Amino acid sequence: MLKLHQIFFLNFLAIFTGTLLISSLVAYLTIKSSTIIENKEQLQKQISLLQMQLPYVQNLDKFANEIKKKTQLRVTIINEEGLVLAESNQDKTKMDNHRGRPEIMDAARQEYGFITRYSDTIKSDFLYVAKQVNYKGAEVYFRLSVSLTTVMHEFYQLWIRLAGVFTLFILIGLIMAYRISKKIHHDIDQITNYLREISEKNYRAIIKPEHFSEFLYVAVTLKNLAKKLNNRDKQKRKYTARLRLINKQRNDILSALSHEFKNPIALVQGYAETLIDDPDTDKKIQQRFLGKIMQNAKKISDMIDRLALSIKLENEDLKVKKTKFDLAELTQDVIMNLGKKYKDRQIHFSAQKYKIEADRTMIETVVINLIDNAMKYSQEDVTVSIMDNKLMVIDKGLGIANSEIDKITSKFYRIEKNTWDNSMGLGLAIVTYVLRLHHSTLIIESKDAEGSIFAFDLTPMKK
């Protein structure tokens, strides 16, 4: 199994390799294009200058060779029938008729003709520029050409520079991956050592995750648990029953976390291993598997966010940001979104506009939790209404025993008959925290096996 810094390094390597290849291709095309444009303009200027010397030229072959020596350009002079009259690089008697060459044909129709192509004679890529000129009363084609081999030379020089930069980034990426790995190991060691101290009843042990907020959330939970255990341990004889309850809560937390995280993690791992083991899997199957991976990854993220939110609310780390909005409109939006989750169920809603002043995000969380719980624990339709200054969610589900009504809003508490749900038991605890911040309360009415009503008072928020 790869280590964390190795995984980071491989990801960096893949990104930078792709960047280098794309940059190389773009650089090559850019250099080639700019070189062709620049050389074409230069050759046109050269032809215009040399055209003025033609009336004084007696020997075309000698003229072509002199130009070759001075400019290193290939010179070809062709008559109207396509016969080569002079050539600076090759034996003109062995050359084919040039009448059908594209640059010659273009020069016959317009001022200049040009093309880039591979020369079978010189065995190299050339840029050809031709112009029809008058020589001793006859129309001839004056053609200059230049090799494009310099383009590749410039490209290789640029590629070497890019390779150097690429290597530098690889080293930086390796160092970064190694440092991140060390930080993760540090925070994990902190939690492991803390758990070891707690197991030995050293409740004053220190835990300081320094780098990642996720580990900080776990540390806060463990500290709270350690404080409870410490207090109960000091009064062991007097509060044995309460200590047993706390131990049960701890086991429930671990069990809930284990069940809640194990399934989506196993699914993500299973789909990923399938894709890795069989890279030739059908595209549709690949897309479906990737969708499953994204879906379960989001589920894990939502669970972590849910746990973090409950911790922040419990520690009073969140501030209420009040705004004025229509609760009926918000509730309608929540119902519409949950309808996508429960496609075969109905949520009946009745309410008029109801303006309140509250933290919209927090109240939305309350409404989502109450309606989602009703749908989850009831097989029949659910009714939602706003009346008598209360928002009510009514279901005809399993109901709640009177002995458990006061407990279900506790953090991590789950009703025994609902343990199939594998829920962490945070929903109603979060609802209670939020309503308390808004000076409201959760009202629960339920009859075992008949159904439940969950409501909260809107009077403190009404505008």
Beta strands, then each sheet from edge to edge (+ up, - down):
strand 1: 74-79
strand 2: 84-87
strand 3: 113-119
strand 4: 124-135
strand 5: 138-147
strand 6: 323-326
strand 7: 347-350
strand 8: 355-358
strand 9: 382-387
strand 10: 390-395
strand 11: 442-447
strand 12: 451-457
sheet 1: 2+ 1- 5+ 4- 3+
sheet 2: 6+ 8-
sheet 3: 7+ 9+ 10- 12+ 11-
end
